[in-house]
Amino acid sequence: MNSKLRTKETAMLCQAFLSLESEEECLAFFEDILTVQEMQSIAQRLSVARMLDQGQTYDDIARITGASSATISRVKRALSFGADGYRVVLDKLHGSPH
């Protein structure tokens, strides 16, 4: 993991995420700390990651999500060479290891 991300502030943010117990709590917290555009961008990236993981094409992903090819490529790179954050989340959402 990128050591520049390990700060007191990011540790507190991670603890805040981990303390949330429901979708409603998450949405309320996200609404307070993120702009609508930031929330939509993050949600879009997760959708792109899921679709890439399912083997869908860039064209299909762009058409369905509205994501740019640059965003799709960035998410693909993170899935392939990143810190496995997407992998952990995708596996947990699907209930099984990849």
C-alpha positions as CSV (number, residue, x, y, z in Angstrom):
1,M,0.0,0.0,0.0
2,N,1.1,3.5,-0.7
3,S,2.8,4.8,2.5
4,K,1.7,8.4,1.7
5,L,-1.9,7.2,2.4
6,R,-0.9,6.1,6.0
7,T,-1.6,9.2,8.1
8,K,-3.5,9.8,11.3
9,E,-6.3,11.4,9.2
10,T,-6.6,8.4,6.9
11,A,-6.5,6.0,9.8
12,M,-9.4,7.9,11.4
13,L,-11.3,7.9,8.1
14,C,-10.8,4.1,7.9
15,Q,-12.0,3.7,11.4
16,A,-15.0,5.9,10.6
17,F,-15.9,3.6,7.6
18,L,-15.5,0.5,9.8
19,S,-17.8,1.9,12.5
20,L,-20.8,2.2,10.1
21,E,-23.3,-0.5,10.6
22,S,-25.9,0.0,7.9
23,E,-26.4,1.2,4.4
24,E,-28.3,4.2,5.8
25,E,-25.4,5.1,8.1
26,C,-23.0,4.9,5.1
27,L,-25.2,7.0,2.9
28,A,-25.6,9.7,5.6
29,F,-21.9,9.8,6.3
30,F,-21.0,9.9,2.6
31,E,-23.6,12.6,2.0
32,D,-21.9,14.7,4.7
33,I,-18.3,14.2,3.5
34,L,-18.6,13.8,-0.3
35,T,-20.1,15.9,-3.0
36,V,-22.8,14.3,-5.1
37,Q,-20.3,14.1,-8.0
38,E,-17.6,12.4,-5.8
39,M,-20.2,9.8,-4.6
40,Q,-21.3,9.1,-8.1
41,S,-17.7,8.8,-9.4
42,I,-16.8,6.3,-6.6
43,A,-19.9,4.3,-7.2
44,Q,-19.2,4.3,-11.0
45,R,-15.7,3.1,-10.4
46,L,-17.0,0.2,-8.3
47,S,-19.5,-0.7,-11.1
48,V,-16.7,-0.6,-13.7
49,A,-14.6,-2.9,-11.5
50,R,-17.4,-5.4,-11.1
51,M,-18.1,-5.4,-14.9
52,L,-14.4,-5.8,-15.7
53,D,-14.2,-8.6,-13.3
54,Q,-17.2,-10.2,-15.1
55,G,-15.3,-10.0,-18.4
56,Q,-17.4,-7.3,-20.0
57,T,-15.9,-5.2,-22.8
58,Y,-14.8,-1.6,-22.5
59,D,-17.6,-0.6,-25.0
60,D,-20.3,-2.3,-22.9
61,I,-19.0,-0.8,-19.7
62,A,-18.8,2.7,-21.2
63,R,-22.3,2.4,-22.6
64,I,-23.9,1.0,-19.4
65,T,-22.0,3.1,-16.8
66,G,-21.2,6.3,-18.8
67,A,-17.5,5.9,-17.7
68,S,-14.8,7.2,-19.9
69,S,-12.2,4.9,-21.4
70,A,-9.7,6.6,-19.2
71,T,-11.7,5.7,-16.1
72,I,-12.2,2.1,-17.3
73,S,-8.5,1.8,-18.0
74,R,-7.5,3.3,-14.6
75,V,-9.8,0.8,-12.8
76,K,-8.5,-2.1,-15.0
77,R,-4.9,-1.1,-14.0
78,A,-5.9,-1.0,-10.3
79,L,-7.5,-4.5,-10.6
80,S,-4.4,-5.9,-12.3
81,F,-1.6,-4.1,-10.5
82,G,-3.1,-2.2,-7.5
83,A,-3.2,-3.0,-3.8
84,D,-6.1,-5.5,-4.2
85,G,-8.6,-3.2,-2.6
86,Y,-11.1,-3.8,-5.4
87,R,-10.5,-7.5,-5.2
88,V,-11.3,-7.6,-1.5
89,V,-14.5,-5.7,-1.9
90,L,-15.7,-7.6,-5.0
91,D,-15.0,-10.9,-3.3
92,K,-16.9,-9.8,-0.2
93,L,-19.8,-8.4,-2.2
94,H,-20.1,-11.8,-4.1
95,G,-19.5,-13.8,-1.0
96,S,-16.7,-15.9,-2.3
97,P,-13.0,-15.6,-3.1
98,H,-11.9,-15.0,-6.7
